[in-house]
Amino acid sequence: MSEAPSTPRHRYLTRDETIEARALHRAGHSNSFIANQLNCTDRQVRYAITRDRVTPKKRAGLPPRLSDAQVNELKAYIRSSRQTRQMSYRELANGPFEH
């Protein structure tokens, strides 16, 4: 059984590459010529030309595990004394914040 790749098989075009693809398209070059120039696929070129934004969308990551209230509670506890500021992450997780 093969493992899933740890990195995506493709790369996203940067803002500058998108601008360059649009400029080359306006100059009358074909999508395959632009793809060869930018070292990307024809599909990436078509997408860069047709989308309404030049700046790429921010990629969504994993949602935070702690809520804002939990983060504030943790910060307040750590700041409460010198002893709590020196606690390790493990001590915090196994001690006052087991919940």
VEXDREN-2710 file (C-alpha; in Angstrom, 1 decimal):
% VEXDREN-2710
k/r/px/py/pz
1/MET/0.0/0.0/0.0
2/SER/1.4/3.4/-0.9
3/GLU/1.5/6.3/1.4
4/ALA/-0.3/9.6/0.7
5/PRO/2.2/12.3/-0.3
6/SER/3.0/14.8/2.4
7/THR/3.0/17.7/0.1
8/PRO/0.5/18.6/-2.6
9/ARG/1.3/17.4/-6.1
10/HIS/0.9/20.9/-7.5
11/ARG/2.0/24.4/-6.4
12/TYR/-0.2/27.4/-6.3
13/LEU/0.6/30.4/-8.6
14/THR/1.8/33.4/-6.7
15/ARG/0.3/36.9/-7.2
16/ASP/3.2/37.9/-9.5
17/GLU/2.8/34.8/-11.6
18/THR/-0.9/35.4/-11.9
19/ILE/-0.3/39.0/-13.0
20/GLU/2.3/37.8/-15.5
21/ALA/-0.1/35.1/-16.9
22/ARG/-2.8/37.8/-17.4
23/ALA/-0.3/40.1/-19.1
24/LEU/0.9/37.4/-21.5
25/HIS/-2.7/36.5/-22.2
26/ARG/-3.6/40.1/-23.0
27/ALA/-0.6/40.2/-25.3
28/GLY/-2.1/37.4/-27.3
29/HIS/0.0/34.4/-26.2
30/SER/-1.6/30.9/-26.0
31/ASN/-2.3/29.2/-22.7
32/SER/0.2/26.5/-23.4
33/PHE/2.9/29.1/-24.1
34/ILE/2.1/30.9/-20.8
35/ALA/2.2/27.5/-19.0
36/ASN/5.6/26.7/-20.4
37/GLN/6.9/30.2/-19.4
38/LEU/5.6/30.0/-15.8
39/ASN/6.3/26.2/-15.4
40/CYS/2.7/25.4/-14.5
41/THR/-0.2/23.6/-16.1
42/ASP/-2.7/24.9/-18.7
43/ARG/-5.5/24.6/-16.1
44/GLN/-3.6/26.8/-13.7
45/VAL/-3.2/29.4/-16.5
46/ARG/-6.9/29.3/-17.4
47/TYR/-7.8/29.7/-13.7
48/ALA/-5.4/32.6/-13.2
49/ILE/-6.9/34.4/-16.3
50/THR/-10.6/33.9/-15.5
51/ARG/-10.7/34.5/-11.8
52/ASP/-11.6/37.9/-10.6
53/ARG/-8.9/38.3/-7.9
54/VAL/-5.2/38.5/-8.5
55/THR/-4.2/37.9/-4.9
56/PRO/-4.6/34.2/-3.9
57/LYS/-7.1/33.2/-1.3
58/LYS/-5.7/32.5/2.2
59/ARG/-5.5/28.8/2.7
60/ALA/-7.6/27.5/5.6
61/GLY/-5.8/25.5/8.2
62/LEU/-7.0/23.4/11.0
63/PRO/-9.4/25.0/13.4
64/PRO/-8.0/26.0/16.8
65/ARG/-8.4/23.4/19.5
66/LEU/-9.0/25.9/22.3
67/SER/-11.7/28.5/22.3
68/ASP/-10.9/32.2/22.9
69/ALA/-12.2/31.9/26.5
70/GLN/-10.0/28.9/27.2
71/VAL/-7.0/30.7/25.8
72/ASN/-7.7/33.8/28.0
73/GLU/-8.1/31.6/31.0
74/LEU/-4.8/29.8/30.3
75/LYS/-3.0/33.1/29.8
76/ALA/-4.5/34.6/33.1
77/TYR/-3.4/31.5/35.0
78/ILE/0.2/31.5/33.6
79/ARG/0.5/35.2/34.3
80/SER/-0.8/34.9/37.9
81/SER/2.6/34.0/39.6
82/ARG/6.2/33.3/38.9
83/GLN/5.8/29.6/39.6
84/THR/3.1/29.2/37.0
85/ARG/5.1/31.0/34.4
86/GLN/7.8/28.3/34.7
87/MET/5.5/25.3/34.3
88/SER/6.0/23.1/31.3
89/TYR/3.2/22.4/28.8
90/ARG/2.9/18.9/30.2
91/GLU/2.5/20.2/33.8
92/LEU/-0.2/22.6/32.6
93/ALA/-2.0/19.8/30.7
94/ASN/-1.9/17.3/33.5
95/GLY/-2.4/19.8/36.4
96/PRO/-4.9/22.6/36.5
97/PHE/-6.1/22.2/32.9
98/GLU/-6.9/18.5/32.6
99/HIS/-10.4/19.4/31.5
END
